[in-house]
Amino acid sequence: MKNQKGFSLIELLVVVIIIGIIAAIAIPNLLASRRASQEAAAVSALRTIVSANSTYQATVGGGVDYAHLSVLDDAANGSLIDTTLASGTKGGYTFTMTGPVAATPAPAYCVTATIADAAYREYSVATSATLLRERFQLVKLISQPPGRYSATNLV
C-alpha cells in the first residue's frame, strides 16, 4: 500500500475551495457585464428609433409628423427599423411608444424602454431626442419652438 499514487483528500478539497473562490469573484462581474451590455443595447435601439423617426418626418411625414414603430418597419416607408424592434421587444427590454398610434402619425412622440428586472435602468426618449434614464414618469409634452417637444423628467 505504500506504493499508491494520487492526490490526498486534503489536496482535492483545497483545489475545490480555490475554484469556489474564483467563481464567487467572477460570476458577479459576468452578470454586471451582461446588464451593462443590455442597457447599452436599449440606448442604441432608442437612438435608432429617433433617427428613423427623423428620417420619416423629413420624408413621408412632410416635415411635421412622426410615425409609430410598426409604421417605421413598413417597406412602403423604407423599412427604417428592423422587425424585432418594431414588435416592441428587443434584448429583454419592452419599447412603448406614446404619440403616434399605429397608422396615425402625430407631431410628437415619446418612447420608453422598460424591463421587468429592477436592477436594470429604464430609459426614455422624446421628440427632442433627449435621452432620459432611470425611473421616470412622462407627465406632459411641452412645446418648444420650432415644433419640438420634450418630456418632463421626474427622477
Secondary structure, DSSP 4 states (H G I P E B T S, - for coil): -TT--S--HHHHHHHHHHHHHHHHHHHHHHHHHHHHHHHHHHHHHHHHHHHHHHHHHHTTTTTT-B--HHHHT-GGGT--S-HHHHTTEETTEEEEEESSBTTB-BS--EEEEE-S-TTS--EEEETT--EEESS-----EEEETTTEEEEPP--
